[in-house]
Amino acid sequence: MRRFDGRVVMVTGAARGIGLGIVERLTSEGAAVAVADLDIEAGRAVAERLTGEGRKAVAVTCDVTSPESVAATVGEVVERLGRPDVLVNNAGGGLSLPDFDELTTGDWHRQLDVTLMGAVHCVQAALPHLSASPYGGAVVSVGSINGLAPFGSLAYSAGKAGLVNLTQNLAARYARRGVRFNVVTPGTTRTRAWDDQPDALERIEPTIPLGRIGRPADIAAAVAFLASDDAAWITGVTLPVDGGALLGAGRAFQNTDGEGAAAHGG
Ligand SMILES: NC(=O)c1ccc[n+]([C@@H]2O[C@H](COP(=O)([O-])OP(=O)(O)OC[C@H]3O[C@@H](n4cnc5c(N)ncnc54)[C@H](O)[C@@H]3O)[C@@H](O)[C@H]2O)c1
């Protein structure tokens, strides 16, 4: 018996990067996964490939910034796969924005809409289904170490910090309805999100105590754990998966044989 046999999971931002890693992991453990993404073509390619490998996946269009779009997505998931037992809030990423003193109110809204409000919309739409899950519902949100320490990207980081508090409150509020809420906070992970900063990963890598940049599979393993019955008595927690980057922002490592300080985050 695999951990997700018989379960339906909706993963947002699932067409590539960390979301795709999560889809790979959960389908390999038996889940029927809705690949929910703005980029429906990329989502379809993922679902077709996985279906060809004998796994269960469907692609659904989703814009997490729009409550109407999210409601339609959840409706489609219910119709095509059945009620979701697990929601993974992964969509998003840092927008290319100016420094704090030049950030406009519009910039803040655009970033918070995806980073924080995206999760709010998805939880609101999925909650009636999650709380009816015979397994107990689970929500795992993908935050960032940027939400836990001052690594820069202020609007993105504030949104990710908000996700942690939102998760704690939802965990407390809905525990008796049988729904668990947890956050995984990745450190720097190799995805296209870093494509526009070609030297950044090379600069950051030597400052990571465990010696390498993260892989989507590293994050997916933690998401799968928190979504599974192995975490049945865990709710409201924040689990950093960062190669040790939060250990004094690398200071302990730098005191031994590390390189100099560098901007981290993700
Ligand atoms: N890569 C890192 O270093 C890193 C570190 C910490 C946290 N994270 C977080 O991990 C998550 C995934 O990041 P990634 O690096 O895999 O990014 P990515 O750019 O590789 O993939 C993001 C996916 O989300 C989709 N998406 C974007 N906006 C959307 C929307 N409004 N509605 C639905 N789908 C949308 C995109 O189409 C894309 O498929 C994000 O929440 C990001 O903040 C990433």
The ligand as a Gaussian input file, in Angstrom:
#p B3LYP/6-31G(d) Opt

LIG

0 1
 N       13.203000      28.043000      -6.630000
 C       13.528000      28.491000      -5.418000
 O       14.704000      28.764000      -5.126000
 C       12.460000      28.664000      -4.372000
 C       12.861000      28.880000      -3.053000
 C       11.902000      29.063000      -2.073000
 C       10.558000      28.996000      -2.386000
 N       10.185000      28.778000      -3.673000
 C        8.741000      28.711000      -3.948000
 O        8.431000      27.501000      -4.598000
 C        7.282000      27.670000      -5.435000
 C        7.590000      27.173000      -6.836000
 O        8.688000      27.910000      -7.342000
 P        9.564000      27.414000      -8.590000
 O       10.941000      27.874000      -8.348000
 O        9.283000      25.979000      -8.870000
 O        8.933000      28.330000      -9.742000
 P        8.724000      28.077000     -11.330000
 O        8.692000      29.416000     -11.931000
 O        9.696000      27.064000     -11.840000
 O        7.263000      27.426000     -11.413000
 C        6.143000      28.137000     -10.960000
 C        4.895000      27.585000     -11.617000
 O        3.777000      28.337000     -11.082000
 C        2.920000      28.701000     -12.153000
 N        2.193000      29.923000     -11.775000
 C        2.689000      31.184000     -11.653000
 N        1.708000      32.036000     -11.320000
 C        0.571000      31.301000     -11.222000
 C       -0.764000      31.615000     -10.927000
 N       -1.147000      32.877000     -10.676000
 N       -1.687000      30.620000     -10.898000
 C       -1.317000      29.338000     -11.176000
 N       -0.061000      28.981000     -11.497000
 C        0.879000      29.949000     -11.513000
 C        3.836000      28.930000     -13.352000
 O        3.136000      28.823000     -14.576000
 C        4.865000      27.803000     -13.145000
 O        4.472000      26.609000     -13.800000
 C        6.932000      29.166000      -5.362000
 O        5.916000      29.354000      -4.395000
 C        8.227000      29.799000      -4.884000
 O        8.016000      31.011000      -4.199000
 C       11.088000      28.616000      -4.693000

